[in-house]
C-alpha cells in the first residue's frame, strides 16, 4: 500500500475560540490496517506532528499532552559535535528541547512507514525526516527512525538517528524497507 496522505488538524487561534485548519503533507507508506475501535493512523500522524512541534517550542504542556506516561525518546549524533540523547521523563525531554531550541533546531517529517497495529499501538518505521539546526551545518541532515503511537494517548517510542548513506529515503524508495515483511 502506497499513498499520499494529507492530515488536516485544528489548531486553536485563541484559547477556546475559532480553529484554524493546517494541512500537513506526509507520505504514508505501509500497513495501517487492524486499528482498534476508535483509533486511526491519522491520529498517530497528528500526535507525531504535535510532539515535534512541542519539542521545537520547548513546550512542556505540549510534551505532556503528546507522550504516554512511560515513553522513550532518543536521538543519535548527526555531527561529531552533536551528542546522543535518551529521555524517559518530561523534565529530561524538556531540558533537551530547551538546549536544542538555542540553535533553532527543527525537524521536518518526509514520510512514515506504518507496520500495522499491535494491540493499541501503531508501530512505524522507518520514519524519514530532515533535521535542521544552526550547529549542525548549513544543510539539512537526513534522518531515519522508528517508533510507536499509542491510541488516544500519544507517542510511546521515538528513536531517531542519522540516515545511512545507502538509504535512498522516501522519495526514491522502491519496495519494502529491510526488515519489514
C-alpha positions as CSV (number, residue, x, y, z in Angstrom):
1,X,0.0,0.0,0.0
2,X,1.5,3.3,-1.0
3,X,-0.4,6.6,-0.9
4,X,-0.1,10.3,-0.3
5,X,-1.8,11.4,2.9
6,X,-2.8,14.9,3.9
7,X,-3.7,15.4,7.6
8,X,-5.9,18.3,8.5
9,X,-5.7,19.2,12.1
10,X,-7.4,22.0,14.0
11,X,-5.2,24.4,16.0
12,X,-6.6,26.9,18.4
13,X,-6.1,30.5,17.3
14,X,-7.1,32.0,20.7
15,X,-7.8,29.8,23.7
16,X,-11.3,28.5,23.4
17,X,-12.2,30.3,20.2
18,X,-12.1,29.6,16.5
19,X,-10.0,26.8,15.0
20,X,-7.6,27.2,12.1
21,X,-7.0,24.4,9.6
22,X,-3.5,23.4,8.8
23,X,-2.6,20.8,6.1
24,X,0.4,18.7,6.9
25,X,1.7,16.7,3.9
26,X,3.3,13.4,4.8
27,X,3.9,10.5,2.5
28,X,2.3,7.5,4.3
29,X,3.5,4.0,3.4
30,X,3.0,0.5,4.7
31,X,0.0,-1.0,6.5
32,X,-2.3,0.8,8.9
33,X,-4.9,-2.0,9.0
34,X,-6.2,-3.6,12.2
35,X,-6.9,-0.4,14.1
36,X,-8.7,-1.0,17.4
37,X,-12.2,0.6,17.7
38,X,-11.9,4.4,17.9
39,X,-8.2,4.5,16.7
40,X,-6.8,5.8,13.4
41,X,-3.4,6.3,11.7
42,X,-4.3,10.0,11.1
43,X,-4.4,10.4,14.9
44,X,-0.9,9.0,15.1
45,X,0.4,11.3,12.5
46,X,-1.2,14.3,14.3
47,X,0.4,13.1,17.6
48,X,3.8,12.8,16.0
49,X,3.4,16.3,14.4
50,X,2.3,17.9,17.7
51,X,5.1,16.1,19.6
52,X,7.7,17.5,17.3
53,X,6.1,21.0,17.4
54,X,6.2,20.8,21.2
55,X,9.9,19.8,21.1
56,X,10.7,22.7,18.7
57,X,9.0,25.2,21.1
58,X,10.2,23.5,24.3
59,X,6.5,23.4,25.3
60,X,6.2,21.4,28.5
61,X,2.4,21.3,28.3
62,X,2.5,20.1,24.7
63,X,5.0,17.4,25.6
64,X,2.8,16.2,28.4
65,X,-0.2,16.1,26.1
66,X,1.6,14.1,23.3
67,X,3.6,11.4,25.1
68,X,2.4,8.4,27.1
69,X,3.4,8.3,30.8
70,X,6.2,5.7,30.1
71,X,7.7,6.9,26.8
72,X,11.2,6.7,25.3
73,X,12.7,9.3,23.0
74,X,16.3,9.1,21.7
75,X,18.4,10.7,19.0
76,X,21.8,9.9,17.8
77,X,24.8,12.0,16.8
78,X,24.3,13.9,13.5
79,X,27.7,15.5,13.6
80,X,30.9,14.8,15.5
81,X,30.0,17.7,18.0
82,X,26.4,16.5,18.4
83,X,25.5,14.4,21.4
84,X,23.4,11.3,21.9
85,X,20.3,11.8,24.0
86,X,17.8,9.4,25.5
87,X,14.9,10.6,27.7
88,X,12.2,8.8,29.6
89,X,10.6,11.7,31.5
90,X,9.1,15.0,30.5
91,X,11.7,17.0,32.6
92,X,14.5,15.3,30.7
93,X,12.8,15.9,27.4
94,X,12.1,19.5,28.2
95,X,15.7,20.1,29.2
96,X,16.9,18.6,25.9
97,X,14.3,20.6,23.9
98,X,15.4,23.9,25.6
99,X,19.0,23.1,24.8
100,X,18.2,22.4,21.2
101,X,16.0,25.4,20.8
102,X,19.0,27.7,21.2
103,X,20.5,26.6,17.9
104,X,17.0,26.8,16.3
105,X,16.6,23.1,15.8
106,X,13.6,21.8,13.8
107,X,12.7,18.5,12.2
108,X,10.6,18.1,9.1
109,X,9.0,14.6,8.6
110,X,9.1,13.4,5.0
111,X,7.4,10.0,5.2
112,X,6.3,7.3,7.7
113,X,6.1,3.6,7.0
114,X,3.4,2.0,9.2
115,X,3.8,-1.6,10.4
116,X,0.2,-2.3,11.5
117,X,-1.5,-2.0,14.8
118,X,-0.3,-4.3,17.7
119,X,-3.0,-4.0,20.3
120,X,-3.5,-0.3,20.9
121,X,-0.1,0.6,19.5
122,X,0.5,1.6,15.9
123,X,4.1,0.7,15.0
124,X,6.0,2.8,12.5
125,X,9.5,2.7,10.9
126,X,11.2,3.8,9.1
127,X,10.2,7.4,9.6
128,X,12.3,9.6,7.3
129,X,12.9,13.2,8.3
130,X,15.2,16.2,7.8
131,X,16.9,17.8,10.9
132,X,18.0,21.4,10.8
133,X,19.9,23.5,13.4
134,X,22.5,26.3,13.3
135,X,25.1,24.0,15.0
136,X,24.5,21.1,12.5
137,X,25.8,22.9,9.5
138,X,24.2,24.8,6.6
139,X,22.3,21.9,5.1
140,X,19.6,19.7,6.4
141,X,20.7,16.4,8.0
142,X,18.7,13.5,6.7
143,X,17.5,11.2,9.5
144,X,15.7,7.9,10.0
145,X,13.9,6.4,12.9
146,X,11.3,4.1,14.3
147,X,8.6,4.4,16.9
148,X,5.1,3.7,18.1
149,X,1.9,5.7,18.8
150,X,-0.5,4.5,21.5
151,X,-4.1,5.1,20.6
152,X,-5.6,8.0,22.4
153,X,-2.5,8.8,24.4
154,X,0.4,9.9,22.2
155,X,3.9,8.9,21.3
156,X,5.1,5.8,23.1
157,X,8.5,5.4,21.4
158,X,10.5,7.6,19.0
159,X,14.1,6.7,18.2
160,X,16.0,8.8,15.7
161,X,19.4,8.6,14.1
162,X,21.3,9.9,11.0
163,X,20.2,8.3,7.8
164,X,22.8,5.8,6.5
165,X,24.4,6.8,3.2
166,X,22.9,3.8,1.4
167,X,19.3,4.6,2.4
168,X,17.6,6.2,-0.6
169,X,15.0,8.0,1.6
170,X,11.2,8.1,0.9
171,X,11.1,9.9,-2.4
172,X,13.1,7.2,-4.3
173,X,12.1,4.2,-2.2
174,X,11.1,1.1,-4.1
175,X,9.6,-1.9,-2.3
176,X,9.5,-2.8,1.3
177,X,12.1,-1.5,3.8
178,X,14.6,-4.0,5.1
179,X,13.2,-6.0,8.0
180,X,9.5,-5.3,7.1
181,X,7.5,-8.2,5.8
